[in-house]
């Protein structure tokens, strides 16, 4: 059974989706250091919206709002951790 | 495909609400966007044949013209353009724009254009050009979904619309999944009108899905790039983002440069052509000529219709003092893989990657997009319509729900109002030219006057009757575009004019085709409104109150 949880799911997708997208763009920028700076900066900017909106459109697939927050929070944690790890190593 | 039905219901709700919230704004964006694809041609159509003061100045005169211009008008040193390929829409060799203090960088409507005009005694004066802003106005309607000014706030509003549009697309696809194979391309023409509209909505939506996906994503990025860069500046670039975009400083350091030592534009064009033989330069845009890092953008078109970053074409970045190409990042055929990816996202929005045939395809896709959101609103109304039930109460005609009546009026008023307004304001370019002082303000006034009058009319008359009235008006106003040119051709003594420019003639022909289409729609709509079923929001004879409904008891079966 899927709960609707409109507000909770929409907020999770909007907020955590956005932070997730920014974290992904930071990971990309970190590993794309060989690109010319203007190209790298533009690609990093361009990827935020598609990732964010994909997360936002998929958020209603979660069985409940609580699960959406938990899973997306976990995904944020993983990507942020990856970023921190990569930055420490380099 | 097996998808839980509960999930489908959830996504259907998302589709309904995002769609109904954005439908009308998107309609205007699509319709105005379709026209914006041929902005240059529309400018050619709307530009009077009056001789430009600086017409015919050869490219070889450019160095002297540049020197004299920036000596007298220092603001031109910030950004000026040399038009290598002169056309009906850009007849002068050297132009520059002056923006109002504090104006938004995207606001081209309020900018004033100056033309460097050489006099017979060798001096150069600045003449403010009375260039038509008709096409720019329609472009603004497109960029900010019908709002009058391209400002930060309006762009954010457009961005929210684009986000909801993306959600509507994604949820629409999910809703369609279970019946995707079964119903794919099924168009059940028949007595069930709603079924037929739904099938058509699905075919068009699915068929142009990639186009819409691109448009929704790029539009959202166009709206929000500044705040995203702002966040990433701290998150990724350690606050040094501006440095990443700044072109490398010239070896001479920060001392001011002497513009008279620049490489002449003729040689610049020759050098760029030598480097990129398929690239035909059209415009040279000089930026910060006297500053420490002067840049020259050489815009041009690839002869084979290769992918181009902007509607203006591809760009070769050149150092104006050495003539050396500093970057080929935006030059068709000379880009690295990542540069091509970046250029593609722009080109995919502007339809600038396949020459004229692709622009026409985008034109049709955009019109279909307008139809798609329009049909979405109609489906929302139709699925909330009340049908007469023969068995329950003797077939009395039910009163339609208030919300469907209002939504029907709004949809008809906004969509057809935008069409009427755009057609009328296009005609005004020729009829009001020379008769009013500030034609560009008139363009805006006429558009919004028509637009809001249409909406008011639609609520006053009811959606059914107004749909016929406004479609007839749209037919007349749109056919008036080619008729204006025709009258000008027949009566050369009139103040009107008809350009023989291929682009201008295409505008006339396209308007004729669209006008005739609206005419056919008007006839068919009239048939339904005045002679069709009465238990519909689209009937002129539908009862509006309960007492009227009671009166109609027993005559419903007709």
Interface residues (C-beta under 8 A of the other chain):
Chain A: X1 X2 X4 X22 X25 X26 X29 X30 X32 X35 X36 X37 X38 X39 X40 X41 X42 X43 X44 X45 X46 X48 X49 X50 X53 X54 X56 X57 X58 X60 X61
Chain B: X4 X6 X7 X10 X11 X14 X163 X166 X167 X170 X171 X216 X217 X220 X221 X224 X225 X228 X229 X231 X232 X235 X236 X237 X241 X243 X244 X245 X329 X336 X338 X339 X341 X342 X345
